[in-house]
């Protein structure tokens, strides 16, 4: 395995599951494996008390599992014909099966000043620990791009009391995945937290003395002073090794894999952010999914690399994250993506609640469903709410898309009714019922 | 409509939806409509601050909707041939369509002493307000039967600081719906709250001076002193009018209805706890479902009574409720019911978590899935957890049963991964994966 993230470790476990005697080596360029990088923004924000909490397992756990993790080991080349990799300081190493799990890089912002200090790319936990100390001294920060990570970091910095500016070239936050009406309450809550939002605004340069630290960013709408800049541009596949080895890459730059996570080369598999996976309905290749996807893909790749036979299917992409005072989520795609792809849809929207209206702790749950106009088959969903049940509804709605459930099916679904945990009318049911009415009116 | 609960009001709304000019009269024997009786235990327990919170709409709202609600009006007879009802004090009233929504009664405990004071049957909100004052003076209470309501009242009384004894003839709580392993943590938490549990224990008599108030109950395991007894026996359909009118009743005593909620008599529909509805997989008639079911059934009955055409399908019964320090739930049926009905099954069980392991507020989520042995199609599920996502998972799993999802489907389902709202491994996925392993081992 090349890569010690969720995909690489999933793959290592997958091999061992089918061939416990296999010699399994994981190369990682980092000092650690088996921690949750997704938790980093929440330690910065103070929700999680320490970075130590993010570690899942000690290094000894892998030794005991018979998985040989080589830390701070850089693989510099892959030869798929000779079936070798070249490891810096170790030389050429042979393999019978190879899993590429080299993950992602942040897209290069492509502006001057990229070598300045004070530019924080959130990724490695040891660097995050160092940055966390820096954050204690930061008064003003700029977050570049309202990506999922950007949204998390904006919330974290605001919670930490840093004057935070978000810049993004789109007219609203998380434009690549969410709809504007879903993001509107999030943006309002960021403003309430004191965040300054600069949409339709492009980064033009990081400003500072050469060899020094960033002091400001120049944007299409003027200069913003900053002690720190979080660069949260979109994820791009870290495909250098794959490209050099001649593996087939797709339109996103991700490695093209079949349903067994096999690449274009024999006995070479790939998993996680370095791959691209087709969307279940549109076939559009998607890249940069979640750690949960990476882990599942890694498992599949590892099982097959170990001599087993397991398939990974197209994705329907349930997603969710806290943002400001809200939790947002969805499945498949929303209106913005449907419109961009020219996919016609009927909408069913409802503003519901998570518990009985009178029960303490009741939260809003807005559900927005998209269906194919004639069949009324669900094709996508977006959610925003106070938190309760957003993740579980997104998971369900992804399966509803996959299994072809219609507005009819969802409008007649049964739901738990118990005042402390669920309302009389499930918001999904109300949204689907409204969708049926909209379809009848030809909206 | 006869009955002013969720079914009767749902039906009134259903008629108006298809025929806004229809003359709609709702007879209720009570002083109020449009409140949530399900909230009563939570006001007693102090979670909800007042009974006033439980009211959904004022009486004026129904006047404005053109629905004529007759309060404290008792319908004493139904004549399906003459198409009339007899209303006490009002005489004979004709109808073109009739919806019976007369609800439930608690099963008669059938023991001496039933006329004593201090026996609390939780139902009407005005009586609940009076009982709530009584509760301030109560030191020891006995709850008769660990039904869903009994479980809620046990928790409520314990929260209120009353010495609470639960008696139930079964070996564990909620035996009609839940499995013993699901209830074990609930029972432990009740004990921690100071509740005394008496299982395998039958009620033999309410004890007290004739014409006075209960002072104790006699049980198969001895006498228990009590200032108050909550009688939470199972729900039976309030079928007196229907039986007298010659409507066909089923094995539960519930009115038999077709998929349009129509009874055996022309132009007579029924909805809610007075009916029985077939289980989607087994066809076993079920009675005493939730307010959410009653409302949906009422809507269907009303639409059809108003000249529309709407069907109601068999049920897959997602359910859930807080109990002690836990929230329990499920869909379709569990092991206990499957065993009782002679239905073979393979189990998939997992103890998962609701958020990232390191995220504050993370709760346990135990998922137990039952599948048909060969197809591995999901046939039932049971859940217990700290609260987060139990209701939403139960809703989803009921749809998964309905749509024939298998352990394969569920083991490969995608899930949201975001530390604050969902764990890397969705507990349903882990349970299904364990179920596949169990099936391979022929367990």
Contacts between the chains, C-beta under 8 A, distances in Angstrom:
chain1	res1	chain2	res2	distance
A	6	B	424	7.4
A	36	B	356	6.1
A	36	B	358	7.0
A	36	B	419	6.6
A	36	B	424	7.6
A	38	B	356	7.3
A	38	B	417	7.0
A	38	B	418	6.9
A	38	B	419	5.3
A	39	B	356	6.1
A	39	B	358	6.1
A	39	B	359	7.3
A	39	B	419	4.9
A	42	B	359	6.9
A	42	B	419	5.8
A	42	B	420	6.5
A	47	B	359	7.2
A	47	B	360	6.4
A	47	B	420	6.9
A	48	B	358	5.9
A	48	B	359	6.4
A	48	B	360	7.0
A	48	B	419	7.6
A	53	B	358	3.9
A	54	B	358	5.9
A	56	B	357	7.4
A	290	B	416	7.4
A	290	B	417	4.4
A	290	B	418	7.6
A	291	B	417	5.2
A	291	B	424	6.0
A	292	B	414	7.1
A	292	B	415	5.5
A	292	B	416	7.5
A	292	B	417	3.6
A	292	B	424	5.4
A	292	B	425	7.4
A	292	B	426	7.7
A	293	B	414	6.7
A	293	B	417	8.0
A	295	B	424	6.2
A	295	B	425	7.8
A	296	B	412	7.5
A	296	B	414	7.7
A	312	B	412	7.7
A	313	B	412	6.5
A	315	B	414	6.1
A	316	B	414	6.2
A	317	B	414	6.7
A	318	B	414	5.4
A	318	B	415	6.2
A	318	B	416	4.9
A	319	B	416	5.9
A	319	B	418	8.0
A	320	B	416	4.1
A	320	B	418	5.4
A	320	B	421	5.6
A	320	B	422	6.6
A	321	B	418	4.6
A	321	B	420	7.8
A	321	B	421	7.4
A	322	B	418	7.2
A	322	B	420	4.9
A	322	B	421	6.6
A	327	B	420	7.8
A	327	B	421	5.9
A	329	B	416	6.2
A	329	B	421	7.9
A	356	B	36	6.1
A	356	B	38	7.3
A	356	B	39	6.1
A	357	B	56	7.4
A	358	B	36	7.0
A	358	B	39	6.1
A	358	B	48	5.9
A	358	B	53	3.9
A	358	B	54	5.9
A	359	B	39	7.2
A	359	B	42	6.9
A	359	B	47	7.2
A	359	B	48	6.4
A	360	B	47	6.4
A	360	B	48	7.0
A	387	B	421	7.0
A	388	B	388	7.5
A	389	B	389	6.3
A	389	B	391	7.0
A	389	B	392	4.3
A	390	B	421	6.4
A	391	B	389	7.0
A	391	B	415	7.8
A	391	B	416	4.3
A	391	B	418	7.0
A	391	B	421	4.3
A	391	B	422	4.0
A	392	B	389	4.3
A	392	B	392	3.5
A	392	B	393	5.8
A	392	B	396	6.9
A	392	B	422	7.9
A	393	B	392	5.8
A	394	B	416	5.1
A	395	B	396	7.1
A	395	B	413	6.9
A	395	B	414	7.3
A	395	B	415	4.9
A	395	B	416	5.9
A	395	B	422	7.8
A	395	B	426	6.4
A	395	B	428	7.9
A	396	B	392	6.9
A	396	B	395	7.1
A	396	B	396	4.0
A	396	B	399	7.2
A	398	B	413	7.4
A	398	B	414	5.5
A	399	B	396	7.2
A	399	B	400	7.3
A	399	B	405	7.3
A	399	B	409	7.8
A	399	B	413	5.7
A	400	B	399	7.3
A	403	B	403	5.1
A	403	B	405	7.0
A	405	B	399	7.3
A	405	B	403	7.0
A	409	B	399	7.8
A	412	B	296	7.5
A	412	B	312	7.7
A	412	B	313	6.5
A	413	B	395	6.9
A	413	B	398	7.4
A	413	B	399	5.7
A	414	B	292	7.1
A	414	B	293	6.7
A	414	B	296	7.7
A	414	B	315	6.1
A	414	B	316	6.2
A	414	B	317	6.7
A	414	B	318	5.5
A	414	B	395	7.3
A	414	B	398	5.6
A	415	B	292	5.5
A	415	B	318	6.2
A	415	B	391	7.8
A	415	B	395	5.0
A	416	B	290	7.3
A	416	B	292	7.5
A	416	B	318	4.8
A	416	B	319	6.0
A	416	B	320	4.1
A	416	B	329	6.2
A	416	B	391	4.3
A	416	B	394	5.1
A	416	B	395	5.9
A	417	B	38	7.0
A	417	B	290	4.4
A	417	B	291	5.2
A	417	B	292	3.6
A	417	B	293	7.9
A	418	B	38	6.9
A	418	B	290	7.6
A	418	B	319	8.0
A	418	B	320	5.4
A	418	B	321	4.6
A	418	B	322	7.2
A	418	B	391	7.0
A	419	B	36	6.6
A	419	B	38	5.3
A	419	B	39	4.8
A	419	B	42	5.8
A	419	B	48	7.6
A	420	B	42	6.5
A	420	B	47	6.9
A	420	B	321	7.8
A	420	B	322	4.9
A	420	B	327	7.8
A	421	B	320	5.6
A	421	B	321	7.3
A	421	B	322	6.6
A	421	B	327	5.9
A	421	B	329	8.0
A	421	B	387	7.0
A	421	B	390	6.4
A	421	B	391	4.3
A	422	B	320	6.7
A	422	B	391	4.0
A	422	B	392	7.9
A	422	B	395	7.8
A	424	B	6	7.4
A	424	B	36	7.6
A	424	B	291	6.0
A	424	B	292	5.4
A	424	B	295	6.2
A	425	B	292	7.4
A	425	B	295	7.8
A	426	B	292	7.7
A	426	B	395	6.4
A	428	B	395	7.9
